């Protein structure tokens, strides 16, 4: 038997080393290490891979040394040290993904016990008196876990043996031909049993020795204490946190006191909802009758016995089983958004990313990663060109992208521009020698979105630039070509070239550049080349600087003649010309969502300024939003109320459309001069496409404390436009714009006051020929004209929308109803023509695909041939488990 085991030891280890160094390290190992360098592999998962390579290597070397010094037998070396460590590495690397408390407890306990046993094997040779109770405790822990693993695997033995015996005639020749690999698989399958035998023998030996030293009953009591403490700790960590989280949120709290109580348990709710959302990554199995079906289909056992077996199996595998259903994933995402007022993929980005990365299948890890702020497309160079035209300028942004992955990628920017700016151009090119190869077309926003989405699904190059708010825009370009992989001569790396042009009025700080709200996939480094007006500038961590310096040209008046003779006038307004309202009545809506807690100081300051500067000469009613079952409230006479924003409870999630619906229900017939919604940036992805009921009685202004929203759904954007409202980040800005109403005399209508200029419409009826300066300024004027027209839109009047779109198309600008779409072939152009004829050509969907749900299946990607050896070696112990799942 000793000779047979020596042969098994060397065949097993040498075969495993061949698999590791010939099949793992050159392929999977290099990919894993490459991802680890860029931070795409969790540290504990990387250590497992190091152990998977290092354990058989170290133990093989130790086996050679053991043959000369003999501190331990090969049986003790293999099943005492190598087998437990392999069990840890194989289980963690191939079966467990994101670790939970129970699985972490088991792995760390097994590791600690193995280390203690290794210390025992080395020290007993020198002096038996150095063997102590710690050695006994370590071996008790390892033996208990080995017996636990053996008990789980024993459920697979009877039906698996039946299958093997039935297939033996066809399998045996291959098993003999590949005898070394067969021994590896058999060795891995019997690891828990071999560990149990070895540790049972050694534990008996230590027990006798320590019993002589301390007394038999005392040692037995010590073993019982170790088992009791270990089992107690193991049972203590079994409670899955989603159970408490679901209980706390159902039913929803009704009063402020109840909400405060629930808010104090936010950490419990967070961990529970996250556990449910990541259940498919944290728990290898779910409650099912798979084992019962396995026994009935292979052994034809009675249903009662099969059910009993299934119950026993469920009890033993409880630490690896999610206590819930697959529906909990969507339920957790919904409850998280409702409680924390943000999508779970935003709020728990780092934890979810770690779970996605914890897999040996690197293609699956990369495919499942959320795109927010991922470093996939490198911004190779960036060129800014500003062409001043007096007090306004043409600005061109030219960027070159280089894909760092082997898959086509999309570049996405959310950014904002001054409200008066007008975007006038977007181009793509796939050749450095052919600038602006593919020009833009102005298309209805719904049609443009539809065509872009369809083309992305077909991997064809489009680009889309949309206005998604009074100041907000979304730019997408796809695909940035995949990184070229060559083994021979060098080839040119494929790139994508993009140009964006806009016109902007000069501000006191200079020429305003796009302000980044969020980017996806694209990233930049210190090696990114940056140029401003042809001159190299230093590297920056920002996408763009906030402004570029401008010459001290004084602001001047401008005019543009419309086709029918009327004129648009733009007149500078000095800062001293701004006023505050007098004798007005306002509705102030306070967003009481959870995310507003982070902006409590700004809320307090906003209400203080209103009370000090506005309410002495004006009046206001306060509307407090609420999430069901709590009810929204109206406080009449804010100037006389004792409302204290420092004590308000921010809880749950209320979207802008819900706030306005609650306001409409509470308002009755009360007239107002303006409606102010004090909120934060919110979460665009959590919006839906429902329409806002009823027309607002006054201009709607959204005051986003802490920064503008990324985007608005079309219903909210329409409510802002139709009411002649806007967006801002301070209450002071809104009040100044509401109160300042410049006049140009009879026959002139005031249109807007924005970015230091007042805009007027003069209906003089005279036909005039536009000068070259007026034509150049025309895009800025057309931007104000289309904004003015949108205030008079009637619901579902396509002809009015078409009129605004026609103006946007004439001047080549982006508006809330007209987007820029870059097309690269006739098929895309034909598809756009068809989409522009549809009745829903202006209907746009809420874009939430940028927050994909994680892959809910277990490892499913098809391995490359070079990975099969590794999979065969690692899957031996798990083969029966996979059989159950396949049935």
Secondary structure, DSSP 8 states (H G I E B T S, - for coil): -HHHHHHHHHHHHHHHHHIIIIIIIIIIIHHHHHHHHTT-S-HHHHHHHHHHHHHHHHHHHHHHHHHHH-SS-HHHIIIIIIHHHHHHHHIIIII--S--HHHHHHHHHHHHHHHHHHHHHHHHHH-GGG--HHHHHHHHHHHHHHHHHHHHHHHHHHHHHHHHHHHHHHHHHHHHHTHHHHHHHHHHHTHHHHHHHHHHHHHHHHHHHHHHHH-HHHHHHHHHHHHHHHHHHHHHTT--THHHHHHHHSS---SHHHHHHHHTTHHHHHHHHHHHHTHHHH-SEES-SHHHHHHHHHH---HHHHHHHHHHHHHHTGGGEESS-THHHHHHHHHHHHHHSS-HHHHTHHHHHHHHH-SS-HHHHHHHS--BT---EEEEEEEEEEEE-SSEEEEEEEEEEEE-SSS-EEEEEEEE--TT-EEEEEEEES-TTSTT-B-EEEEEHHHHHHHHHHHHHTT--EEEEEE-SSSEEEEEEEEE------SSS------EEEEEEEEEE-BTTBEE--EEEEEESEE--TTSEEEETTEE----SSSS-SEE---------EEEE-TTS-EEEEEE--GGG-----S-EEEEEE---GGGGGGHHHHHHHHHHIIIIITTTSEEEEEE---TTS--EEES-TTT----GGG----S---HHHHHHHHHHHHTT---SEEEEEE----GGG-------S--SSEEEEEETTS--S---HHHHHHHHHTT-EEES-HHHHHHHHH------TTEEEEEEETTEEEEEE---------HHHHHHHHHHHHHHHHHHHTT--TT-HHHHHHHHHHHHHHT--BTTEEEEE--SHHHHHHHHHHTTSTTTT------TTS-----SSS-----GGGHHHHHHHHTTTHHHHHHHH-
